[in-house]
Amino acid sequence: MKKCKSTDHDVYILDYMMPKMKGDELANKIIEYKSLHGLESKIIFLTGRREFVDYLKNVGGIFNRVLEKPIRAQDLIEAIRSRIKQPQVICI
């Protein structure tokens, strides 16, 4: 979170399962912080758990890209490119 506050990133790539907090928790913190400062959040989640895919797509009320592990490098590159090109979509 310290790096998210100190530098604006075009895309955040988060694994769902992380040691200190889950990716959705960090994503919600990033989204909240950035929205307070008028900035967009574009998130790509990585997960090895198929049952979390639909949930992760809508974390924080925004559209998130989700890639299932194992991930091919080309798929990650395409996901990053698509998130940079697309405007943010708000889910209502």
Secondary structure, 3 states (H helix, E strand, C coil): CHHHHHCCCCCEEEECCCCCCCHHHHHHHHHHHHHHCCCCCCEEEEECCHHHHHHHHCHHHECCEEEECCCCHHHHHHHHHHHHHCCCCECC
